[in-house]
Amino acid sequence: MELFDILVSATFWAAVLRIASPLIFATMGELICERAGVLNLGIEGIMVAGAFAGWIAVYAGLPLWGGVAVAFGAGVAFGLLHGLLTVPLGLSQHVAGIGITMLATAATYFAYRVALPEVSSPPKITAFQPTGWAVLGSQTVLTWAALATVAVTGWVLWRTPLGLALRAAGENPAAVEAQGLPVHALRMGAVAVGSGLMAVGGSFLTLSAFNSFFFEMVNGRGWVCIALVVFGAWRPGRALLGALLFAGFDAFQIRLQQTSLGAGLPYQLFLAMPYLLSVLALVVMSRRTEVPAALMTPYNKGER
């Protein structure tokens, strides 16, 4: 009965939505990048930078939505750098992405020490408050914005000429060029916008989930989002289900530790559970996925 009580409680499902929210933003960002043909392994560092940029902007006096905008801008900046290295210059997307993660994390640490040289513990801000809407009213407006992002991403990619061009850039860039469209501009734009969403996912942690910043708060979520894109077969709706599934595992293990079933078991086992179950689900669901044909393939104008 304890397990059933957990699964039917409104607080459990509210926690699932809350935990999934930063994953949703970042997964949509990664999906946009990869649909255009660019793997963005800078996601982990970009989320760290977004978490810090949004928090420090609000701490400096900007409103909360101003902090979200600053985080988005920071993500766009790192995305443009990643795009420059991988699209027109054609460098390895793996190496460039890892480099962006290291650069963004190091730059965040430097900026933190410069901005707050004498602070031993991060100061707090007033974060987004729950909306109070319906049963799951413990969510903030950023959670609903994350869900809206899924709908907008799906609509743009599958219902607009721009989305068709972006998907074609990740499948057959030569055909895009034959139509007179700029492949490099499409890919650069996708990486910039996608990276901005990743940073907003990071800012959710400081502006909604918590009210402060610490360096370990992203805690591998970026790498999880890359797996969620594969799990979702590069489709927003399925990727959303993957994010909710991972969040469900995470919320469930927290509550399972507090039951008689979890007594006496090492807590490390519970911490590993959502990752192990997500890997299993990834293996099962990704066997039939079709990778964008031109993903990680540099394109030079005039090539066929």
N, C-alpha and C positions, 0 to 999 in steps of 0.2 A: 504493500500500500504506500510505502514511503516514496517509491519511484513514481507511482501513479500520481500521488499528491504533488510531486515536483512538476510533472509534465502538464498538469491541468491548472496550475496556479498562474494567475495573471502576472504576478511579479516575475515569474520565470520568463514569460514571453516578452515582458517589458525589458528585461535584462538582455534577451537575445537581440532585440532591435537596437538597444544601446551599444552592445558590443560590436554588432555588425556595421554600424554606421560609418566609422572610419574606413573599414574594409570596403564598403560599397563605393565611397568616393574614390579611393585609390585604385580599386579594381576597374572601375569605369575609365579612369585615366589610363591605366595600362592597356586596357582593351582598345581604346582609341589609337594609342601608339602602335600597337601590334597590328590592328586592322589596316593601318597605313603602311605596314612593312618594317616597322622599327621596334626592336626589342629594347625596352628601357629598364636596365638593371640598376639604374640610379634611384629607383623608387624608394628604397629604404632611407637613403640620405636625404632625399627630397622631402619625405614625410617628417624627418627630424627637423629640417630647416623650416618647414611650414609650421610645425608645432611651436618652434621658438619665435618665428617672425610674427605670427598672429598674437602670441602671448605678450611679447615685448611691445608690440604696437599698442595693445590695449593698456598695458601697464604705463606706457608713455602718455596716455590720455585719449587715444582714439576710441570711438564706440566699438562694440563687439563686431558689427558688420564691417567696420573699417579694418579690424584685425583679420577678418576672413579675407578681405580684399588684398591686404598686404601679404598674407600667406599665399594667396593665389599668384600674386605678382612675383614672389620669391620663387615659386615653383616654375612659373613661365621662364624666368631668367635662367635657371638651371636647365630647363628643357631646351631652350634655345642653344645653350652651350652644347648639350648632348646632341641636338640635331645638327649643329654645325660640324661637329666631329664625325658624325656617322652618315649624314646625308650627302652634302656636297664633297666632303673630304673622303668619304667612304672608308673610314677607319673601322676596326672591329667593334661591333656593337656590344659584345661582351666586355671587352677591355674598357671601352669608353664608359659603359654603364657602371662598372665597379669603380672606375676613377671618379665619376660624378658622386657616387655614394660616399667615397672617402673625402672628397673635396667638400661636399655639403655638410658632412658631419664635423669635419675639422673647422670649417668656416663658422659653423654654429657655435662650437666650443669657444673659438676665438672671440666672436661677437658677444657671447655671454660674459666672458671674463672682462672684456673692455667695457661693456655696459654696466656690469655689476661687480666691480673689482673687490669690494669689501663685504659682499654678501655671502654668508655661510650657508644659508638655506634660501631657496627661491621665494620671493614674495608672492602673495596671492592676489588674484584679481576677482572681480565679480563676473562669473561666467553666465552663459545663457541659462535661463531658468525653465523648468518644465512648463509645457503649454496648458496642461490640465484638460486636454481634449480626450474625451471618451475613456475607455477602459485603460488604454495604454497611454494615458495622459502624463505619465512620468517622463515622457520624451521631450527633448527640447526641439526648437524649430529646425535645428541643423539635421536632426534625424529625418524629419519630413523632407528637408531639402535633398538629403541623400537619396531617398526613395524617388523623388522627382527627377533627380539626375539620371536614374536608370531609364525612366520613361523618355526623357529628352534625348538621351544617347541613342536609344533604340529608334526613336522617330527620325532623328537626323541621319543615322547610318542607313536606314532601310526605307525611308519615305521622302528623301530629298535628293536633288541632283548632287549636292555637295557630298552627302554620304555615299552615293554611288561612286563618285570620283575617288573618295578616300579609300573605299574598299577595293576599287580597281587598282589603286596605287600599291596596295599590298598583295594583289593577285597577279596583275599583268601591267606593270608600269609602261611597257612599250605601247600598249594599246591606249593608255591615257595620253601619252605624248602624241600619238597619231591623231588624237582628237583635238590637239592644240592646247592641252592643259599642262600646266607646269608641275611635273612630278615632285621636284625638290620642294617647291613652295607648299604643296599639299602635305608632304611628309613633315616638313618643318612645322607647319601650323598644327598638325595633329600632335606632334611631340610637345609643342609648347602648351597647348590646351590640356592635353593629357597630364603633363607634369604639374600644371596648375591645380588640377583636380586632386592629384596625389598630395600636394601640399595642403589643400583644404582638408583632406582626410587626416593629415597630421595635426592641423589646427583644431580639429574636433576634440582631440585629446586634451588640449589646454583650455579651450574656450567653452567646452560643453561637458565632457566627461569629468575633467578635473578643473581646478582653478589655478594651477601653477604649472611649472615646467621642470622636468628633470630628464636627463639624457637617455635613460633606459626605458622611457615610456613607450616608444614605438615598438621595441622588443620583438623584432622579426616580423611585424605585420606586413611590411613591404614584400618580403619573400613569400608570405602566404598569399598575397594578392596576385603575384605572378602565377602561382599554382591555380588560383581560382579562375583566372582567365582561361587556362587550359581546361579546367573542370567544366567551365561554362561553354566550351566549344566556340569561344570568341563571340558569344551572343549575350547581350546584356541581361535578359531575363534569366537564363540559366546561371549566369555568373552571380546574379542576385541570390538565387537559391543556394548556391555554393557558399556565399558569405553568411547567409542565415544558418546553414548547416554547421559551419565552423563555429559560429557564435553560439549555436545551440549546444554543441559539445562543450564549449568553454563554460557557458552558464550552468550546464548540468553538472560538470565536475566540481564546480565551486559548491553547489548545494549537496552533492553526493558526499563530500567530505564531512558534512554536518549530520549525516544520518548514521544509524547503527551499522549499515553496510560498509561505511567508509572508516569505521573505527578500527584502529590498529594497523591500517595500511599506510605505507609511506606517502607523504603528500606529493613527492616527486612523480609518483605514478599517476596521480590525478592531473598534475600539470602537463604531463606528456600525452594524456588521453586525447584531447582535441586534435593534436598534431598527428598522432598515430591513426586515429579514425579518419581524419581528413586525407592522409596519404592513401589509405585504403580506398576511400571513395574516389580519389583522383585516379587511381589505377583502374578502377572498375569503369568509371565514366569516360576516361580519355581514350579508351581503346578504339572507339569509332569516330573520333574527332578528325576533322580535316583542317590542317594547319594552313593559314594563308600562304599561297604558293611562293610569294616573293618576300616572306618574312626573313629578316636578317640578310637580305641580298641587296648590296649597293647597286644603284642605277646611275649610269652616266648617259647624258643626252645623246641620242643617236644610236645607242646600242640596241641590238635585237636579240 
